[in-house]
Each structure stands twice: as structure tokens, then as C-alpha cells.
């Protein structure tokens, strides 16, 4: 790991370098698919299910949207969640 940061001039530069290498960007479409298709487990209490939904929602990058952006996001989410081809929906996500 030292080879990645040996030329960095500051601590912050080293952290930024390592984050660029090791921190994977969130796939927003997949995160929303996971949220929309999450079902309560038979042994799971409502509070536990609610907490799981909140954790899943943290990866969805929700932000203030215009009506058109909200519509487009809803259409995209519905498309991904309801595709008949598992292969295609897995690759869209």
C-alpha cells in the first residue's frame, strides 16, 4: 500500500489517493432496486425491517429533484425492478 502513497506530499493527499483506489462508487440504480425489492422476512419484526430499509436507503443518493427529474427516476426504478430478464436487470444495475 505504501507504493500508492509514497509520493503524496500531505496526509490528505494520501487519504484522497487511497480513497480513489479502494472506495467504490455507489451504484444508485442498484441501491434503489435493492430498496424497492426489499421484503420483510417472516421472522423479522417491523422495527427491524424498518431499520433495514433505512440502511438500504442511505445508498440511494436521494436529493431534491425537479418534477421531471423525479418522474425520470421513478420510471427508471420501475423499469429496473420489473424487467423480465434477470440478466438485463442485473447489468442495468
C-alpha positions, 0 to 999 in steps of 0.5 A: 500500500505504501507504493500508492502513497509514497509520493503524496506530499500531505496526509490528505493527499494520501487519504484522497489517493487511497480513497480513489483506489479502494472506495467504490462508487455507489451504484444508485440504480442498484441501491434503489432496486435493492430498496424497492425489492426489499421484503420483510422476512417472516421472522423479522419484526417491523422495527427491524425491517424498518431499520433495514430499509433505512440502511438500504436507503442511505445508498440511494443518493436521494436529493431534491429533484425537479418534477421531471427529474423525479418522474425520470427516476421513478420510471427508471426504478420501475423499469429496473425492478420489473424487467423480465430478464434477470440478466438485463436487470442485473447489468442495468444495475 
